[in-house]
Amino acid sequence: MEEPEEQFLQFARNGDLPGLQRLLLSTMREETHININCRGKRKSNLGWTPLHLASYFGHKDVVEELLKVGADVNLPNNVGDTALHKAAFTGRKEVVMLLLHYGACAAVINGTAQIPKDVTQSAEIRGMLEAAQRTEERKQEEELLEAAREGDLSTLTRLLSRKKSPDINCTDLLGNTPLHSAAYRGQRPCVLKLLRGGASANVENNKGQTALDLASSAAIKLVLEGTAHRGGTRHVKKHQGLLWKSSRFFGWRSYWVVLQDGVMSWYSKQSDAASNVSRQGCKSLTRSQCLVRDKDSCFFTLKCFDDSLHHFKVSPKSDPEATAKAWLQAVEEHSAYSTHYCSQEQGSEEEEHEEEAKSLGELTESLQAAEAHQEELEEEVEALVSMLRDGGLAESFPSTVTQKLQEIRVLSGETSACLRVCLGLLSRQEVVRSLRLEQQVEKNRILSEALQTLATEHHQLEQSVVGGPPPPSEDEFHDAVSGECGAVLGGRGEAGGHRGEGLSLTPLSCS
């Protein structure tokens, strides 16, 4: 005789509603035990639940009965398919509608990275599932907005931690994002959680207001201002093309040069640049300068922050003046971009250290003031007690007043003792913070010196490589250039040189 659960699975597969109901009734009477979400163990139903089988074979009445008695509508089988996957795959429209009515999720991903709409061949079912998916996504977005408004951090965290989380920048009818909602309701923990989750502080609502404009407290404004300051749009247009670059050993050679995010890189060919492989060299454009020749604007020299010089010229074959002008403008933009953000980040670090030092100073002053007031309180209480005891004033007061004064004396003493403990703890905390700050400052100093030393050694290494002994023959190396700004930049044809011809260079600031 078959086990009850195997019978249950067989009834679901065959659409035998009466047989299914008999087993359910016997379970209710505790005559037998059946797990309504049991899984098949045979080859024909391995890993499938009764709901999977009934949905796959289109037995709507059995599906409905199973859902009514509590079958898990989103339980996956051994390959990740839910009952909705199976009903969609076999085109069971009515079963799909029934499953959706009972809360089936239309966005569950199976073992082959497919959601239910991906496995169906029916356009009608696909449309139903897409509509259900949009409804479900909107429901999650509304739940996210509500959690942000009400400060429900646990719900917010749960929603953002989902494998398919709702859009963190979704909006309500007023155009407010969850960050807007948390900001104007003063929900600081939610604001921080949303920002860490990637919420944009620059999104505007229907009235053109950002979350900062709606912030209801100074603390939230401070957080959002810092985010806006650090997370502003960091973008400068990428510029690339063919340039000739001079070197001491090889003269003028053509490279595919790319300007991106404040860095100049050069490659042997365009395909290498596209794949970002075999880069021949690169230079940061922070605090760089462009130097151009008075009489020939097709040549320009890039002077970098480490005083290294890189000589370039454009091809004379196609409008060289316009091409050179475009390159100079692009270098200027990327240099300004790189210089701005490097100085901004450095300034932000300095401001953080200054703010921390300032807070420590304020804490020290507060501790000193608290200690002074605490000592003054003890002195006044002792003076009052002495007056009552030595001056015989205690007898002239009613007993209730004397008793109350005695209670105040005891409470004042206890308060002073507690304050003394608190002040001691704060003092120790201040010492620890001061030591940490000093250690951090020292670490930063050592790191800065190490970086400076590394940059100097790198520059010296470059100079030693390009310095070398002079060429044995001027004819053999007529197109070489020196490392000075007034060096010859020209060449013979595309690789020739204007030998012995000095340069008058006009600086074009790129910083």
matplotlib code that plots the C-alpha trace (Angstrom):
import matplotlib.pyplot as plt

x = [0.0, 1.3, 2.2, -0.4, 1.8, 2.5, -1.3, -1.7, 0.8, -0.9, -4.4, -3.0, -1.3, -4.5, -6.9, -8.7, -10.4, -12.6, -9.5, -7.5, -10.3, -10.6, -6.9, -7.2, -10.2, -8.4, -5.6, -7.9, -9.3, -5.7, -6.2, -3.2, -0.5, 0.2, 2.4, 0.5, 3.8, 5.4, 7.8, 7.8, 10.5, 9.8, 11.5, 8.3, 7.6, 11.0, 11.1, 7.6, 4.8, 1.1, 0.6, 3.3, 1.7, -1.8, -0.7, 1.4, -1.5, -4.1, -6.4, -7.8, -10.2, -7.4, -5.1, -7.8, -8.4, -4.7, -4.4, -7.4, -5.9, -2.6, -0.3, 2.8, 2.2, 5.8, 7.6, 10.2, 10.8, 14.3, 15.2, 13.8, 10.4, 7.4, 3.8, 3.4, 6.4, 4.7, 1.3, 2.8, 5.0, 2.0, -0.2, -2.8, -4.4, -7.0, -4.5, -2.1, -4.9, -5.8, -2.2, -1.8, -5.0, -3.5, -0.3, 2.1, 5.2, 5.7, 9.4, 10.8, 13.9, 14.4, 17.5, 18.0, 17.6, 14.1, 10.9, 7.5, 6.9, 10.1, 8.9, 5.5, 4.6, 1.3, 1.2, -1.9, -0.3, 2.9, 0.9, -0.9, 2.5, 4.0, 1.1, 1.3, 5.1, 4.6, 1.9, 4.2, 7.1, 4.9, 3.6, 7.2, 8.0, 5.0, 6.1, 9.6, 8.2, 6.0, 8.9, 11.1, 8.3, 7.5, 11.1, 10.7, 14.3, 13.8, 11.4, 13.6, 16.6, 14.6, 13.3, 16.8, 18.4, 16.2, 17.7, 15.4, 15.0, 12.6, 13.9, 15.6, 14.8, 11.1, 8.7, 5.2, 2.5, 4.4, 7.6, 9.2, 11.7, 12.2, 15.1, 12.8, 10.2, 12.8, 14.3, 11.2, 9.9, 13.2, 14.1, 17.9, 18.6, 16.6, 18.3, 21.7, 20.5, 19.2, 22.3, 24.5, 22.1, 22.9, 20.0, 20.6, 20.4, 20.1, 16.7, 14.1, 10.4, 7.5, 8.3, 12.0, 13.0, 15.8, 15.9, 18.1, 15.4, 12.9, 15.2, 13.5, 16.5, 20.0, 21.6, 19.9, 20.8, 24.4, 24.4, 22.8, 25.0, 28.1, 26.6, 25.9, 29.4, 31.1, 28.7, 28.1, 28.4, 31.9, 32.0, 34.0, 33.7, 36.0, 38.3, 40.5, 42.3, 45.6, 48.6, 52.3, 54.4, 58.1, 60.6, 64.4, 65.1, 62.4, 61.7, 58.1, 55.7, 52.0, 49.8, 46.1, 45.7, 42.7, 41.7, 39.4, 38.5, 41.5, 44.1, 45.9, 46.7, 48.4, 48.2, 49.9, 46.6, 42.9, 41.9, 44.2, 42.5, 39.1, 40.0, 42.1, 45.2, 48.8, 48.8, 52.1, 51.9, 49.7, 49.8, 47.5, 46.5, 46.3, 47.9, 49.2, 49.9, 49.9, 52.7, 52.2, 54.6, 54.2, 54.3, 53.1, 50.0, 50.1, 52.8, 52.1, 53.9, 52.3, 54.0, 52.8, 52.6, 56.0, 57.6, 57.9, 57.4, 55.6, 55.7, 52.8, 51.7, 48.7, 48.7, 48.9, 46.7, 43.3, 42.7, 45.6, 44.7, 41.2, 42.4, 45.1, 42.6, 40.2, 43.0, 44.2, 40.6, 40.1, 43.4, 42.4, 39.0, 40.4, 43.2, 40.6, 38.5, 41.4, 42.8, 39.4, 38.5, 42.0, 42.1, 38.5, 39.2, 42.3, 40.3, 37.6, 40.1, 41.6, 38.2, 37.4, 40.6, 39.9, 36.3, 37.5, 40.1, 37.4, 35.1, 37.8, 38.5, 34.9, 34.7, 37.7, 36.1, 32.8, 34.6, 36.5, 33.2, 31.4, 34.1, 34.1, 30.3, 30.4, 32.9, 30.9, 27.7, 29.5, 30.8, 27.4, 25.7, 28.4, 28.0, 24.2, 24.7, 27.2, 24.9, 22.1, 24.3, 26.6, 24.2, 21.4, 19.1, 17.8, 15.6, 13.9, 12.7, 9.8, 10.8, 9.5, 11.7, 14.7, 14.0, 13.6, 17.0, 18.6, 17.2, 18.5, 21.9, 22.0, 20.8, 23.3, 26.1, 24.9, 24.6, 28.1, 29.5, 27.7, 28.9, 32.5, 32.3, 30.9, 33.5, 36.2, 34.9, 34.6, 38.1, 39.5, 37.5, 39.0, 42.5, 41.9, 40.4, 43.3, 45.8, 43.9, 43.9, 47.6, 48.3, 46.1, 47.9, 51.2, 50.2, 49.0, 52.3, 54.3, 52.2, 52.5, 56.2, 56.4, 54.3, 56.4, 59.5, 58.0, 57.1, 60.5, 62.2, 59.9, 60.7, 64.4, 64.1, 62.3, 65.0, 67.8, 66.1, 65.6, 68.9, 71.3, 74.6, 74.4, 73.8, 77.0, 75.8, 73.6, 72.7, 71.6, 69.4, 68.5, 64.8, 65.4, 64.3, 65.7, 63.9, 63.8, 60.8, 62.7, 63.6, 63.0, 59.5, 59.4, 60.4, 61.2, 57.8, 55.8, 59.0, 61.5, 62.8, 63.4, 67.1, 68.6, 65.6, 64.7, 61.2, 59.4, 56.7, 53.6, 52.0, 48.4, 47.2, 45.3, 44.9]
y = [0.0, 3.5, 6.0, 8.7, 11.5, 9.5, 9.0, 12.7, 13.6, 11.1, 12.6, 16.1, 14.9, 13.2, 15.9, 13.6, 16.2, 13.7, 11.5, 14.6, 15.8, 12.4, 12.5, 16.1, 15.2, 12.2, 14.5, 16.9, 14.0, 13.0, 9.6, 10.1, 12.7, 14.5, 17.5, 19.6, 20.8, 17.3, 16.6, 13.7, 11.0, 9.1, 9.8, 11.1, 13.7, 14.2, 17.4, 18.5, 19.4, 18.7, 22.3, 22.0, 18.8, 20.2, 23.5, 21.8, 19.5, 22.3, 21.0, 24.3, 22.8, 20.9, 24.0, 26.0, 23.4, 23.2, 27.0, 27.1, 24.7, 26.6, 25.3, 27.5, 29.3, 30.3, 27.2, 26.1, 22.6, 21.0, 23.2, 26.4, 26.5, 27.6, 26.5, 29.7, 28.7, 25.3, 26.8, 29.4, 26.9, 24.7, 27.6, 27.1, 30.6, 30.0, 28.4, 31.3, 33.8, 31.7, 31.5, 35.3, 35.8, 33.9, 35.9, 34.0, 36.1, 36.8, 37.8, 34.5, 33.4, 29.7, 27.7, 28.9, 32.5, 32.7, 34.3, 32.9, 35.2, 33.9, 30.3, 30.8, 30.7, 32.5, 36.2, 36.6, 34.9, 36.9, 40.1, 38.9, 38.1, 41.4, 43.3, 41.3, 41.9, 45.7, 45.6, 43.7, 46.0, 49.0, 47.4, 46.9, 50.5, 51.8, 49.6, 51.2, 54.7, 53.9, 52.4, 55.5, 57.9, 56.0, 55.3, 51.5, 50.6, 46.8, 46.8, 49.2, 46.9, 43.8, 45.4, 46.7, 43.3, 41.3, 39.7, 41.8, 44.9, 47.7, 50.8, 52.9, 56.1, 55.3, 58.1, 58.8, 60.9, 64.1, 62.9, 62.3, 59.5, 57.4, 59.7, 62.8, 61.1, 60.1, 63.6, 65.6, 63.2, 63.5, 59.8, 60.0, 56.3, 55.7, 58.5, 57.0, 53.5, 54.8, 56.7, 53.7, 51.7, 54.1, 56.5, 59.8, 63.0, 65.0, 63.7, 66.4, 66.0, 67.6, 71.0, 70.8, 70.1, 67.8, 65.8, 68.5, 71.1, 69.1, 68.1, 68.8, 68.7, 70.2, 66.7, 65.4, 68.6, 68.1, 64.5, 65.4, 68.5, 66.3, 63.7, 66.4, 67.8, 64.5, 62.9, 65.6, 64.8, 63.8, 63.6, 65.1, 64.2, 61.5, 62.7, 60.4, 60.4, 60.0, 62.1, 62.0, 61.8, 62.4, 60.5, 60.7, 57.3, 56.8, 60.3, 60.9, 58.0, 57.8, 56.8, 56.5, 58.9, 58.8, 61.5, 60.0, 61.2, 63.5, 61.0, 60.9, 57.4, 56.4, 53.1, 51.7, 51.4, 52.2, 48.6, 48.4, 51.5, 50.0, 46.8, 48.7, 46.5, 47.2, 50.7, 52.4, 55.1, 57.4, 60.6, 62.3, 65.8, 67.2, 70.7, 70.2, 72.9, 73.0, 74.9, 75.8, 77.2, 80.8, 80.1, 76.6, 75.7, 72.1, 71.3, 71.4, 70.3, 68.9, 69.8, 67.5, 68.1, 66.3, 68.7, 66.0, 67.1, 65.3, 66.6, 66.1, 67.2, 66.6, 65.1, 67.8, 65.8, 67.0, 70.5, 70.5, 73.8, 72.8, 69.4, 70.9, 73.4, 70.6, 68.7, 71.7, 72.4, 68.8, 68.7, 71.9, 70.5, 67.2, 69.0, 71.3, 68.2, 66.3, 69.2, 70.2, 66.8, 66.0, 69.3, 68.8, 65.3, 66.6, 69.5, 67.2, 65.1, 68.3, 69.5, 66.2, 66.4, 70.0, 69.1, 66.3, 68.5, 71.1, 68.7, 67.5, 71.1, 71.7, 68.6, 69.7, 73.1, 71.4, 69.0, 71.9, 73.9, 70.9, 70.2, 73.8, 73.8, 70.5, 71.8, 74.9, 72.8, 70.8, 74.0, 75.6, 72.5, 72.2, 75.9, 75.5, 72.5, 74.4, 77.3, 75.1, 73.1, 75.8, 78.8, 77.1, 77.8, 74.2, 74.8, 77.9, 76.0, 73.5, 69.9, 69.2, 72.0, 70.6, 67.1, 68.4, 70.2, 67.1, 65.1, 67.8, 67.5, 63.8, 64.0, 66.7, 64.5, 61.5, 63.7, 65.1, 61.6, 60.5, 63.6, 62.9, 59.4, 60.7, 63.4, 60.8, 58.6, 61.5, 62.6, 59.2, 59.1, 62.5, 61.2, 58.1, 60.2, 62.7, 59.8, 58.3, 61.7, 62.1, 58.6, 59.3, 62.6, 60.9, 58.0, 60.6, 62.4, 59.3, 58.2, 61.6, 61.6, 58.0, 59.0, 62.1, 60.0, 57.4, 60.2, 61.7, 58.3, 57.6, 60.9, 60.4, 56.9, 58.4, 61.0, 58.5, 56.4, 59.2, 61.1, 58.4, 59.2, 61.6, 60.0, 59.2, 61.0, 64.0, 62.7, 59.4, 61.0, 64.3, 64.0, 63.5, 66.1, 67.2, 67.2, 71.0, 73.1, 74.9, 71.7, 70.9, 69.5, 69.1, 66.2, 65.2, 64.7, 62.8, 61.8, 64.5, 67.5, 71.2, 70.7, 73.4, 75.5, 76.9, 77.3, 80.2, 78.5, 80.2, 78.6, 77.8, 77.1, 73.9, 74.0]
z = [0.0, -0.9, 1.7, 2.3, 0.9, -2.3, -2.6, -2.0, -4.8, -7.2, -6.5, -7.2, -10.4, -11.7, -10.6, -8.2, -6.0, -4.0, -3.2, -2.2, 0.0, 1.8, 2.7, 3.9, 6.0, 7.6, 8.4, 10.1, 12.1, 13.0, 11.4, 9.3, 8.8, 5.5, 4.9, 2.4, 0.9, 0.7, -2.1, -4.5, -4.2, -7.4, -10.6, -12.1, -9.4, -7.7, -5.8, -6.9, -4.4, -4.9, -6.0, -8.6, -10.1, -10.1, -11.6, -14.3, -15.4, -15.2, -12.4, -11.3, -8.7, -7.0, -7.1, -5.4, -2.7, -2.0, -1.7, 0.6, 3.0, 3.1, 0.4, 0.0, -3.3, -3.8, -2.8, -5.4, -6.6, -6.9, -9.9, -8.6, -10.4, -8.5, -9.3, -11.3, -13.5, -14.2, -14.9, -17.2, -19.0, -19.9, -20.7, -17.9, -18.0, -15.3, -13.0, -13.5, -12.6, -9.5, -8.3, -8.7, -6.8, -3.9, -3.9, -6.2, -6.9, -10.6, -10.1, -8.6, -10.5, -11.1, -11.5, -15.1, -14.2, -15.6, -14.1, -15.0, -17.9, -19.5, -19.7, -21.3, -25.0, -24.5, -25.2, -23.0, -20.0, -20.5, -20.4, -17.2, -15.6, -16.6, -15.2, -12.0, -11.8, -12.2, -9.5, -7.2, -7.8, -7.1, -3.9, -2.7, -3.7, -1.7, 1.2, 1.0, 0.9, 3.9, 5.9, 5.1, 6.3, 9.5, 10.4, 10.1, 9.8, 10.0, 7.1, 5.2, 5.7, 4.7, 1.5, 0.4, 1.3, -1.1, -4.1, -6.3, -4.2, -5.1, -6.8, -4.1, -5.9, -6.6, -6.1, -4.7, -6.3, -5.2, -6.8, -3.4, -3.1, 0.1, 0.9, 0.6, 2.9, 5.5, 5.4, 5.9, 8.6, 10.5, 10.3, 10.5, 10.7, 7.6, 5.8, 6.6, 5.5, 2.2, 1.4, 2.2, -0.1, -3.0, -2.8, -4.8, -2.8, -6.1, -7.2, -7.3, -6.6, -8.6, -7.1, -7.9, -4.3, -3.3, 0.0, 1.4, 0.8, 2.8, 5.6, 9.0, 11.3, 11.3, 11.7, 8.6, 6.7, 7.7, 6.4, 3.1, 2.6, 3.0, 0.6, -2.0, -1.5, -2.0, -4.4, -6.9, -10.6, -11.3, -15.0, -17.8, -21.4, -22.7, -25.5, -27.7, -31.0, -32.8, -31.6, -32.3, -29.1, -28.9, -26.9, -26.6, -28.0, -30.6, -31.8, -32.9, -32.9, -33.3, -30.4, -29.7, -26.8, -24.4, -21.9, -19.3, -15.8, -15.5, -16.7, -20.1, -21.4, -24.7, -26.6, -29.7, -31.5, -31.1, -30.5, -27.5, -26.0, -26.6, -24.8, -22.2, -22.8, -23.5, -22.3, -23.2, -20.5, -18.5, -16.6, -14.1, -15.2, -11.7, -11.7, -15.2, -17.8, -21.5, -23.3, -27.0, -29.5, -30.6, -34.3, -34.5, -32.5, -33.8, -31.2, -27.5, -24.4, -21.3, -18.1, -15.3, -11.5, -11.1, -13.6, -16.2, -19.9, -22.6, -26.2, -28.6, -32.1, -34.2, -37.7, -40.4, -42.7, -41.5, -40.2, -37.7, -36.1, -35.1, -34.0, -31.8, -30.4, -29.4, -27.7, -25.8, -24.6, -23.6, -21.7, -19.9, -18.9, -17.6, -15.8, -14.1, -13.3, -11.7, -9.9, -8.5, -7.1, -5.7, -3.8, -2.7, -1.3, 0.4, 1.8, 3.1, 5.0, 6.5, 7.5, 9.2, 11.2, 12.1, 13.1, 15.3, 16.9, 17.5, 19.1, 21.4, 22.4, 23.1, 25.2, 27.2, 27.9, 28.9, 31.3, 32.9, 33.3, 34.7, 37.3, 38.4, 38.9, 40.7, 43.2, 43.7, 44.3, 47.0, 48.7, 48.8, 50.2, 52.9, 53.7, 54.1, 56.4, 58.5, 58.9, 60.1, 62.5, 64.0, 63.9, 65.8, 62.9, 62.8, 65.9, 64.4, 61.4, 61.4, 61.5, 58.0, 56.6, 58.4, 57.2, 53.6, 53.8, 55.1, 52.1, 49.7, 51.3, 50.9, 47.3, 46.5, 47.8, 45.7, 42.6, 43.2, 43.5, 40.2, 38.4, 39.6, 38.1, 34.8, 34.6, 35.2, 32.4, 30.0, 30.9, 30.1, 26.9, 25.9, 26.6, 24.4, 21.6, 21.8, 21.5, 18.6, 16.8, 17.4, 16.1, 13.0, 12.3, 12.6, 10.3, 7.7, 8.0, 7.5, 4.6, 3.0, 3.3, 1.9, -1.1, -1.7, -1.5, -3.9, -6.3, -6.2, -6.7, -9.6, -11.2, -10.7, -12.3, -15.3, -15.7, -15.4, -18.1, -20.5, -19.5, -20.8, -22.7, -25.6, -29.1, -31.0, -34.1, -34.5, -38.0, -36.6, -33.9, -35.5, -34.4, -30.7, -28.2, -24.9, -21.6, -21.4, -22.3, -25.1, -26.8, -30.5, -31.0, -34.7, -36.9, -40.5, -42.0, -39.4, -37.6, -38.5, -36.5, -36.7, -35.8, -33.7, -33.8, -30.4, -29.1, -27.5, -25.5, -24.3, -21.2, -21.3, -17.8, -17.4, -13.7]

ax = plt.figure().add_subplot(projection="3d")
ax.plot(x, y, z, "-o")
ax.set_aspect("equal")
plt.show()
